[in-house]
Amino acid sequence: MSYSVVAFWEWPIFVCLFGIMKILVADKISPSGVAYLRSQPGFEVLEAYQSSGEEIVGLVGDVDAIVVRSETQINRMVIEAASRLRVVGRAGVGVDNIDVEAATERGIVVMNTPTGNSVATAELTFTHMLCGARPVPQAVAMMREGKWDRKGFSGMELYRKTLGIVGLGRIGSEVARRAQAFGMRVVAHDPFLAPSRAKAMQIECLAFDALLAVSDYITVHMPLTEGTRHLIDAAAFEKMKDGVRIFNCARGGIIDEAALLAAVNSGKVAAAGLDVFEDEPPGADSELRGHPRILLTPHLGASTIEAQESVGIEIAEAITEALSGGVIRSAVNMPSIDAETLEVLKPYLELGANLGTLLQQISPAQVEKIQVSYWGKIVDLDSNSVTRGILKGYLRLISGGDVNFVNAPVIMKRLGIEVDVTKTNLESDYTELVQVEAFGLDGTVCSVAGTLIGKANIPRVININGQAVETDLGGIHLILENKDEPGIVGQVGTEIGRDGVNIATISMSRNEVGGVAMTVVNLDSELSDAAMEAITAAPGVKRALLVHA
């Protein structure tokens, strides 16, 4: 189950029977943040820094909110001990030290501060770039040894060099602005960014391989997902210029560290800078630590006075608003709502999120518009939450853990994707229906539609790209578009069986006799690359996609 997104609701928050709400600040945040909490009427603030796990368990029995950074572990034991807990706030982005699943089961909202450190991380990235261009740290170390060697520390200018930015989100955009001020040519690769948005920023969008080929400097700014893990690998380094300089202040694992070492040792990479690592901290015997042309910092992206001030105040304000019955900001899981409303909305939220995820996987990478259409009684419910769920689902595999119900519309806007919603009470073949369409820049229109089936309100997909099919929304699905002719389904089934994968269900339809047929196969496990290649190459198969819920 994914908890990367949360809704923007009016949250009917817990009302303390004793009239006082208690906030435990477990990790040190900015004094301004603590002062803000203390200034709120009805709040009691307890500061308990550097407490052990046992001490935290003993402190949380009567607290309504907990504030942490990255040190204190809010695990299942802590959550089970906190009978009144309703909010956990992380003064920072990552929530690895919080058991989000356990919190969600208890209806506890987990919130973070995704915007407070953007400038700090961008400036650290630029610091790494400057040190990669001019070996200042090495020169400082030499001077401290009492030596003087000007010739051994020659560098290069940033002016008129090409910077390739992989991932043009908040931080990537801040880096781009600073690079342009230095007179650099900025190119970017972000497969989900609309060209109009890049043009407005005076940035040239390139395919990934093209960016690698033209860049003198490369920096990455994206979440770590299955799609971005080891994105910069040995093959990517081979496509780069000789003497390229590369930097990662985003997430450890985007750059393959073994491939980076090989590229630096061969001279392919002239210099590198890392603030994040595949294992943190890297082992004492790591080759990265002693390499003269690799500059390392210990995950300092958000470590500025201003960033810590910003995230401290931001999380204090967010917790105050939540405990006061306001809206939930920057939550990363499903917020607590009253049982009756949740019971009604739950199947619609599941339907919307899974329709969004399915649509993203069958659509082209660059989309200019998402059209959401509602029919039937869902129009009278909180369809805004369902729409946000659709956007969250669409972005889930693109933006990783940073996306939630609150920021999904903002991310869509940043990508240059327009979102339109229509509602109608006109009759359809279903009591209620949700349809989502994606309009690609190449003129392609992809669509999915779903409804709730039976008294149990089970979410079902009932249409894909205009073809009537029926399948559930869970697990792994093979979607085939093929010529409507005998033998194709048999060939595909044979390849699936040869791969040792069991078929759960099959749904088939066609637009006309001899036309285009669609087959949706629900699989019990993943197909191998070889099986997918064989299926794609089968005569009559026009398109084969493996999609995940």
C-alpha positions as CSV (number, residue, x, y, z in Angstrom):
1,M,0.0,0.0,0.0
2,S,1.3,3.4,-0.9
3,Y,1.1,6.4,1.5
4,S,2.7,8.9,-0.8
5,V,-0.4,11.1,-1.0
6,V,-3.0,12.6,1.3
7,A,-6.2,14.5,0.8
8,F,-6.9,18.2,1.4
9,W,-9.9,18.1,3.7
10,E,-11.7,19.9,6.4
11,W,-10.5,17.6,9.1
12,P,-12.9,16.9,12.0
13,I,-10.1,16.8,14.5
14,F,-10.0,15.2,18.0
15,V,-11.4,17.4,20.7
16,C,-9.5,17.1,23.9
17,L,-11.8,16.3,26.8
18,F,-9.6,18.2,29.2
19,G,-9.5,21.4,27.2
20,I,-5.7,21.3,26.7
21,M,-3.8,19.9,23.8
22,K,-0.4,18.6,24.4
23,I,2.4,18.8,21.8
24,L,5.6,16.9,22.3
25,V,8.6,18.4,20.5
26,A,10.9,15.3,20.4
27,D,13.7,16.8,18.2
28,K,15.1,20.2,18.3
29,I,13.5,22.6,15.9
30,S,14.0,26.4,15.5
31,P,13.1,28.3,18.7
32,S,10.6,30.3,16.6
33,G,8.7,27.2,15.8
34,V,8.5,26.2,19.5
35,A,7.5,29.8,20.4
36,Y,4.7,29.7,17.9
37,L,3.3,26.6,19.4
38,R,3.6,28.0,22.9
39,S,1.7,31.1,21.8
40,Q,-1.4,29.2,20.8
41,P,-4.2,29.2,23.4
42,G,-5.0,25.7,24.8
43,F,-1.6,24.3,23.8
44,E,0.9,22.8,26.3
45,V,4.3,22.2,24.8
46,L,6.8,19.7,26.1
47,E,10.4,19.7,24.8
48,A,12.1,16.4,25.2
49,Y,15.3,16.4,23.0
50,Q,17.6,13.4,22.7
51,S,15.2,11.1,24.6
52,S,15.6,7.4,24.2
53,G,13.0,5.2,22.6
54,E,11.8,4.0,26.0
55,E,11.6,7.6,27.3
56,I,9.5,8.6,24.2
57,V,7.1,5.7,24.8
58,G,6.7,6.9,28.4
59,L,6.0,10.5,27.3
60,V,3.4,10.0,24.6
61,G,0.5,8.6,26.5
62,D,-1.4,11.9,26.7
63,V,0.0,13.9,23.7
64,D,-2.1,15.1,20.8
65,A,0.8,15.9,18.5
66,I,4.5,15.0,18.1
67,V,7.1,17.1,16.3
68,V,10.2,15.4,15.0
69,R,13.1,15.9,12.7
70,S,15.1,12.8,11.6
71,E,16.4,11.6,15.0
72,T,13.5,10.3,17.0
73,Q,11.8,7.1,15.8
74,I,8.0,7.2,15.8
75,N,7.5,3.5,15.4
76,R,4.5,1.2,16.0
77,M,5.4,0.9,19.7
78,V,5.3,4.7,20.1
79,I,2.0,5.0,18.2
80,E,0.3,2.3,20.2
81,A,1.3,4.0,23.4
82,A,-0.1,7.3,22.3
83,S,-3.8,6.9,22.8
84,R,-4.6,10.6,22.1
85,L,-2.2,11.1,19.3
86,R,-3.7,12.7,16.2
87,V,-0.8,14.4,14.3
88,V,2.9,13.7,13.7
89,G,4.8,16.5,12.1
90,R,8.2,16.2,10.5
91,A,10.2,19.3,10.2
92,G,11.7,18.3,6.9
93,V,10.8,16.2,3.9
94,G,11.6,12.5,4.6
95,V,9.4,10.5,6.9
96,D,11.6,7.4,7.1
97,N,11.7,7.6,10.9
98,I,7.9,7.5,11.1
99,D,5.8,4.3,10.8
100,V,3.3,5.8,8.4
101,E,1.3,2.6,8.0
102,A,0.8,2.2,11.8
103,A,-0.2,5.9,12.0
104,T,-2.7,5.5,9.1
105,E,-4.3,2.5,10.8
106,R,-4.9,4.7,13.8
107,G,-6.2,7.6,11.8
108,I,-3.1,9.7,12.7
109,V,-2.1,12.3,10.2
110,V,1.6,12.5,9.3
111,M,2.7,15.8,7.9
112,N,6.0,17.1,6.5
113,T,7.5,20.4,5.2
114,P,8.3,19.8,1.5
115,T,9.1,23.4,0.5
116,G,11.1,24.8,3.3
117,N,14.5,23.5,2.2
118,S,14.4,24.1,-1.6
119,V,16.7,27.1,-1.6
120,A,19.1,25.5,0.9
121,T,19.5,22.4,-1.2
122,A,19.8,24.4,-4.5
123,E,22.5,26.5,-3.0
124,L,24.4,23.4,-1.7
125,T,24.1,21.9,-5.2
126,F,25.6,25.1,-6.6
127,T,28.4,25.0,-4.0
128,H,29.3,21.5,-5.1
129,M,29.3,22.7,-8.7
130,L,31.6,25.5,-8.0
131,C,34.0,23.2,-6.0
132,G,33.9,20.8,-8.9
133,A,34.9,23.6,-11.3
134,R,37.5,25.1,-9.0
135,P,39.2,22.6,-6.5
136,V,38.9,25.0,-3.5
137,P,38.6,22.3,-0.8
138,Q,41.8,20.6,-2.1
139,A,43.7,23.9,-2.3
140,V,42.6,24.7,1.3
141,A,43.9,21.4,2.5
142,M,47.2,21.9,0.7
143,M,47.6,25.4,2.3
144,R,47.0,24.0,5.7
145,E,49.8,21.6,5.2
146,G,52.1,24.6,4.6
147,K,52.5,24.0,0.9
148,W,52.1,26.3,-2.1
149,D,51.2,25.0,-5.5
150,R,49.2,27.2,-7.9
151,K,49.8,25.0,-11.0
152,G,48.3,21.9,-9.4
153,F,44.9,23.5,-8.8
154,S,43.8,24.8,-12.2
155,G,40.1,24.9,-12.7
156,M,37.5,25.9,-15.3
157,E,34.8,28.5,-15.5
158,L,31.0,28.0,-15.4
159,Y,30.4,30.8,-17.8
160,R,29.1,29.6,-21.2
161,K,29.2,25.9,-20.1
162,T,26.2,23.7,-20.4
163,L,24.4,22.5,-17.3
164,G,22.1,19.5,-17.6
165,I,19.4,19.3,-15.0
166,V,17.7,15.9,-14.6
167,G,14.4,16.6,-12.9
168,L,13.1,20.2,-13.0
169,G,11.0,20.4,-9.9
170,R,11.2,22.9,-7.0
171,I,15.0,22.4,-6.4
172,G,15.9,21.8,-10.0
173,S,14.2,25.1,-10.9
174,E,16.1,27.0,-8.2
175,V,19.4,25.6,-9.5
176,A,18.5,26.6,-13.1
177,R,17.9,30.2,-12.0
178,R,21.3,30.4,-10.4
179,A,23.1,28.8,-13.3
180,Q,21.5,31.3,-15.7
181,A,22.8,34.1,-13.5
182,F,26.3,32.6,-14.0
183,G,25.8,32.8,-17.8
184,M,25.4,29.0,-18.2
185,R,23.3,27.4,-20.9
186,V,20.7,25.3,-19.1
187,V,19.1,22.2,-20.6
188,A,16.8,19.8,-18.7
189,H,15.3,16.4,-18.9
190,D,12.0,15.9,-17.2
191,P,9.7,13.6,-19.2
192,F,6.6,14.9,-17.4
193,L,7.3,18.6,-17.9
194,A,5.3,20.5,-20.5
195,P,7.5,22.2,-23.1
196,S,5.6,25.5,-22.5
197,R,6.7,25.5,-18.8
198,A,10.4,25.0,-19.8
199,K,10.1,27.7,-22.4
200,A,8.8,30.1,-19.9
201,M,11.9,29.4,-17.8
202,Q,14.2,29.8,-20.8
203,I,15.3,26.2,-20.5
204,E,15.7,23.8,-23.4
205,C,14.1,20.4,-22.8
206,L,16.1,17.5,-24.2
207,A,15.7,13.7,-24.2
208,F,17.8,12.0,-21.5
209,D,20.5,10.7,-23.9
210,A,20.8,14.1,-25.6
211,L,21.2,15.9,-22.3
212,L,24.0,13.5,-21.3
213,A,25.8,14.1,-24.6
214,V,25.9,17.9,-24.5
215,S,26.3,18.7,-20.8
216,D,29.5,19.9,-19.2
217,Y,27.9,19.7,-15.8
218,I,25.1,17.4,-14.7
219,T,23.0,17.6,-11.6
220,V,20.0,15.4,-10.6
221,H,16.9,16.5,-8.7
222,M,14.2,13.8,-8.5
223,P,12.8,11.4,-6.0
224,L,14.2,7.9,-5.7
225,T,11.8,5.5,-7.2
226,E,12.1,2.2,-9.0
227,G,12.3,4.2,-12.3
228,T,15.1,6.5,-11.1
229,R,17.2,4.1,-9.1
230,H,20.6,3.9,-10.8
231,L,19.3,6.2,-13.6
232,I,22.9,7.3,-13.9
233,D,24.7,4.0,-14.5
234,A,27.7,2.8,-16.5
235,A,25.7,3.0,-19.8
236,A,24.8,6.6,-19.0
237,F,28.4,7.6,-18.2
238,E,29.5,6.2,-21.6
239,K,27.1,8.7,-23.3
240,M,28.6,11.7,-21.5
241,K,31.3,14.1,-22.6
242,D,34.8,13.3,-21.5
243,G,35.6,15.5,-18.5
244,V,32.0,15.9,-17.4
245,R,31.3,17.0,-13.8
246,I,28.3,15.4,-12.0
247,F,26.5,16.2,-8.7
248,N,23.8,14.6,-6.5
249,C,22.2,16.5,-3.6
250,A,18.8,14.8,-4.2
251,R,18.6,11.1,-3.1
252,G,21.2,8.4,-2.7
253,G,20.9,5.7,-5.3
254,I,20.0,7.8,-8.3
255,I,23.7,7.6,-9.3
256,D,25.2,4.2,-9.3
257,E,28.2,4.8,-7.0
258,A,30.3,1.9,-8.4
259,A,29.8,3.2,-11.9
260,L,30.7,6.7,-10.7
261,L,33.9,5.5,-9.2
262,A,34.8,3.7,-12.4
263,A,34.0,6.8,-14.5
264,V,36.1,9.1,-12.3
265,N,39.0,6.6,-12.2
266,S,39.0,6.3,-16.0
267,G,39.0,10.1,-16.5
268,K,35.5,10.1,-18.0
269,V,34.3,12.2,-15.1
270,A,36.6,15.0,-14.1
271,A,34.9,15.8,-10.7
272,A,31.9,14.7,-8.7
273,G,30.0,15.9,-5.7
274,L,27.7,13.9,-3.5
275,D,25.6,15.0,-0.5
276,V,23.5,11.8,-0.4
277,F,24.6,8.1,-0.7
278,E,23.2,4.7,-1.3
279,D,24.2,3.8,2.3
280,E,24.2,6.6,4.8
281,P,26.7,7.1,6.2
282,P,29.0,5.4,3.6
283,G,31.3,2.8,5.1
284,A,34.6,3.9,6.6
285,D,36.3,1.8,3.9
286,S,34.3,3.3,1.1
287,E,36.4,4.3,-1.9
288,L,34.3,7.4,-2.2
289,R,35.7,8.8,1.1
290,G,39.3,9.1,0.0
291,H,39.0,9.9,-3.7
292,P,40.7,13.3,-4.5
293,R,38.2,14.2,-7.2
294,I,35.0,13.4,-5.4
295,L,33.7,15.9,-2.9
296,L,31.5,14.5,-0.2
297,T,29.2,16.2,2.3
298,P,27.2,14.4,5.0
299,H,23.6,15.0,3.8
300,L,23.7,18.8,4.4
301,G,21.0,19.8,1.9
302,A,18.6,21.4,4.5
303,S,21.3,22.3,7.0
304,T,21.1,26.1,6.9
305,I,19.8,28.5,9.6
306,E,17.2,29.8,7.3
307,A,16.0,26.3,6.2
308,Q,15.7,25.1,9.7
309,E,13.9,28.3,10.7
310,S,11.6,27.9,7.8
311,V,10.7,24.2,8.4
312,G,10.3,24.8,12.2
313,I,7.8,27.5,11.7
314,E,6.1,25.7,8.8
315,I,5.5,22.5,10.8
316,A,4.3,24.5,13.9
317,E,1.8,26.4,11.8
318,A,0.6,23.2,10.1
319,I,0.1,21.4,13.4
320,T,-1.7,24.3,14.9
321,E,-4.1,24.5,11.9
322,A,-4.8,20.8,12.1
323,L,-5.4,20.7,15.9
324,S,-7.6,23.7,15.5
325,G,-9.9,21.9,13.1
326,G,-8.6,23.6,9.9
327,V,-7.3,22.0,6.7
328,I,-4.5,19.5,6.6
329,R,-1.4,20.8,4.9
330,S,1.4,18.6,3.4
331,A,0.1,15.4,4.8
332,V,1.7,12.2,3.5
333,N,-1.1,9.7,4.5
334,M,-4.9,9.5,4.7
335,P,-6.0,12.0,7.3
336,S,-8.5,11.2,10.1
337,I,-12.0,12.0,9.2
338,D,-15.2,10.9,10.9
339,A,-16.1,7.2,10.4
340,E,-19.3,7.9,8.5
341,T,-17.7,10.1,5.9
342,L,-14.7,7.9,5.5
343,E,-16.9,4.9,5.0
344,V,-18.7,6.6,2.1
345,L,-15.6,8.1,0.5
346,K,-13.2,5.2,0.9
347,P,-14.3,3.2,-2.3
348,Y,-14.4,6.4,-4.4
349,L,-10.9,7.4,-3.3
350,E,-9.6,3.9,-4.1
351,L,-11.3,4.0,-7.5
352,G,-9.9,7.5,-8.3
353,A,-6.4,6.8,-7.2
354,N,-6.2,3.5,-9.2
355,L,-7.7,5.0,-12.3
356,G,-5.1,7.8,-12.2
357,T,-2.2,5.3,-11.8
358,L,-3.6,3.1,-14.6
359,L,-4.1,6.1,-16.9
360,Q,-0.5,7.4,-16.4
361,Q,0.9,4.0,-17.4
362,I,-1.0,3.8,-20.7
363,S,-0.5,7.4,-21.7
364,P,2.4,9.2,-23.4
365,A,4.9,10.8,-21.0
366,Q,4.1,14.4,-22.0
367,V,0.5,15.2,-21.4
368,E,-1.1,18.7,-21.7
369,K,-4.5,18.1,-20.1
370,I,-6.3,15.7,-17.8
371,Q,-10.1,15.6,-18.1
372,V,-12.1,14.1,-15.2
373,S,-15.8,13.4,-15.8
374,Y,-18.3,12.3,-13.2
375,W,-21.8,10.8,-13.7
376,G,-24.5,9.9,-11.2
377,K,-24.7,10.2,-7.4
378,I,-21.0,10.7,-7.0
379,V,-21.7,14.3,-8.2
380,D,-23.4,15.0,-4.9
381,L,-20.4,13.7,-2.8
382,D,-17.0,15.3,-2.2
383,S,-15.8,14.7,-5.7
384,N,-13.0,17.3,-5.1
385,S,-11.3,14.7,-2.8
386,V,-11.8,12.0,-5.5
387,T,-10.3,14.3,-8.1
388,R,-7.3,14.9,-5.9
389,G,-7.1,11.1,-5.5
390,I,-7.0,10.7,-9.3
391,L,-4.2,13.3,-9.6
392,K,-2.3,11.6,-6.7
393,G,-2.6,8.2,-8.5
394,Y,-1.5,9.7,-11.8
395,L,1.6,11.2,-10.1
396,R,2.4,8.3,-7.8
397,L,5.0,6.6,-10.1
398,I,6.3,10.0,-11.4
399,S,6.9,12.0,-8.2
400,G,7.5,9.3,-5.6
401,G,6.9,10.0,-2.0
402,D,6.8,13.8,-2.3
403,V,3.3,13.8,-3.9
404,N,0.2,14.0,-1.7
405,F,-3.4,15.2,-2.0
406,V,-2.4,18.7,-1.0
407,N,0.4,19.2,-3.5
408,A,-0.8,17.0,-6.4
409,P,-2.6,19.9,-8.1
410,V,0.5,22.1,-7.6
411,I,2.7,19.5,-9.1
412,M,0.3,19.1,-12.1
413,K,0.4,22.9,-12.6
414,R,4.2,22.9,-12.4
415,L,4.3,20.2,-15.1
416,G,2.1,22.4,-17.2
417,I,-0.8,19.9,-17.2
418,E,-4.2,21.5,-17.2
419,V,-6.9,19.7,-15.2
420,D,-10.6,20.0,-16.1
421,V,-13.5,18.5,-14.2
422,T,-17.1,18.0,-15.5
423,K,-20.1,16.7,-13.6
424,T,-23.4,15.6,-14.9
425,N,-26.6,14.0,-13.7
426,L,-27.5,12.7,-17.2
427,E,-28.3,9.0,-17.5
428,S,-25.5,6.5,-18.3
429,D,-25.3,2.8,-18.4
430,Y,-24.1,2.9,-14.8
431,T,-25.5,4.4,-11.6
432,E,-22.3,6.3,-11.2
433,L,-19.2,6.5,-13.4
434,V,-15.8,8.2,-13.3
435,Q,-13.9,8.7,-16.5
436,V,-10.4,10.1,-16.8
437,E,-8.8,11.2,-20.1
438,A,-5.2,12.2,-20.8
439,F,-4.5,14.4,-23.9
440,G,-0.9,14.0,-25.1
441,L,1.1,16.6,-26.9
442,D,1.3,14.3,-29.9
443,G,-2.5,14.3,-30.2
444,T,-3.0,11.0,-28.5
445,V,-6.0,10.7,-26.2
446,C,-6.0,7.9,-23.7
447,S,-8.9,7.1,-21.3
448,V,-10.0,4.9,-18.5
449,A,-13.3,4.7,-16.8
450,G,-14.5,2.9,-13.7
451,T,-17.4,2.4,-11.3
452,L,-18.4,0.7,-8.1
453,I,-20.0,-2.7,-8.4
454,G,-22.5,-4.4,-6.0
455,K,-23.6,-3.7,-2.5
456,A,-20.0,-3.8,-1.4
457,N,-19.1,-0.9,-3.7
458,I,-16.1,-2.8,-5.3
459,P,-14.1,-0.5,-7.6
460,R,-13.9,-1.8,-11.2
461,V,-12.4,-0.6,-14.4
462,I,-15.1,-0.9,-17.1
463,N,-13.4,0.8,-20.1
464,I,-9.9,1.4,-21.4
465,N,-9.3,3.6,-24.4
466,G,-13.0,3.3,-25.5
467,Q,-13.0,-0.5,-25.3
468,A,-15.5,-2.1,-22.9
469,V,-13.6,-4.3,-20.5
470,E,-14.1,-5.3,-16.8
471,T,-11.4,-5.9,-14.4
472,D,-10.4,-5.1,-10.8
473,L,-7.9,-2.5,-9.9
474,G,-5.4,-4.5,-7.9
475,G,-2.2,-6.4,-8.8
476,I,-0.5,-6.7,-12.2
477,H,-2.3,-6.4,-15.5
478,L,-1.2,-7.2,-19.1
479,I,-3.0,-4.9,-21.5
480,L,-3.0,-6.0,-25.2
481,E,-4.3,-4.2,-28.3
482,N,-4.3,-6.6,-31.2
483,K,-5.9,-7.4,-34.5
484,D,-9.2,-9.2,-34.0
485,E,-8.2,-12.5,-35.5
486,P,-8.0,-16.1,-34.3
487,G,-5.0,-17.5,-32.4
488,I,-3.6,-14.3,-30.8
489,V,-5.0,-14.9,-27.3
490,G,-3.8,-18.5,-27.5
491,Q,-0.2,-17.4,-28.4
492,V,-0.2,-14.9,-25.6
493,G,-1.5,-17.4,-23.1
494,T,1.2,-19.9,-24.2
495,E,3.9,-17.3,-23.6
496,I,2.5,-16.4,-20.1
497,G,2.4,-20.1,-19.2
498,R,5.9,-20.7,-20.5
499,D,7.0,-17.9,-18.2
500,G,5.5,-19.7,-15.2
501,V,3.0,-17.0,-14.5
502,N,-0.6,-17.8,-13.6
503,I,-3.6,-15.9,-15.1
504,A,-6.2,-14.8,-12.6
505,T,-8.8,-13.3,-14.9
506,I,-9.2,-12.2,-18.6
507,S,-11.4,-9.6,-20.0
508,M,-11.8,-9.2,-23.8
509,S,-13.6,-6.8,-26.2
510,R,-13.4,-5.5,-29.7
511,N,-14.6,-2.4,-31.5
512,E,-15.9,-4.4,-34.5
513,V,-15.4,-7.8,-36.2
514,G,-11.9,-7.9,-37.7
515,G,-11.1,-4.6,-36.1
516,V,-9.0,-3.8,-33.0
517,A,-9.4,-6.1,-30.0
518,M,-8.4,-5.4,-26.4
519,T,-7.4,-8.1,-23.8
520,V,-6.8,-7.3,-20.2
521,V,-5.1,-10.2,-18.3
522,N,-4.9,-10.1,-14.5
523,L,-1.7,-11.9,-13.5
524,D,-0.6,-13.4,-10.2
525,S,3.0,-12.3,-10.7
526,E,5.4,-10.3,-12.8
527,L,6.2,-11.3,-16.4
528,S,9.9,-11.5,-17.3
529,D,11.4,-9.2,-19.9
530,A,11.8,-12.1,-22.2
531,A,8.1,-13.0,-22.0
532,M,7.1,-9.4,-22.7
533,E,9.4,-9.3,-25.7
534,A,7.9,-12.5,-27.1
535,I,4.4,-11.2,-26.5
536,T,5.1,-7.8,-28.1
537,A,6.6,-9.6,-31.1
538,A,3.7,-11.9,-31.6
539,P,1.9,-11.5,-35.0
540,G,-1.1,-9.3,-34.7
541,V,-0.2,-7.6,-31.4
542,K,-0.2,-3.9,-31.8
543,R,0.7,-2.9,-28.3
544,A,1.5,-4.8,-25.0
545,L,1.8,-3.0,-21.7
546,L,2.4,-4.4,-18.2
547,V,0.8,-2.1,-15.7
548,H,0.7,-2.1,-11.9
549,A,-1.9,-0.9,-9.5
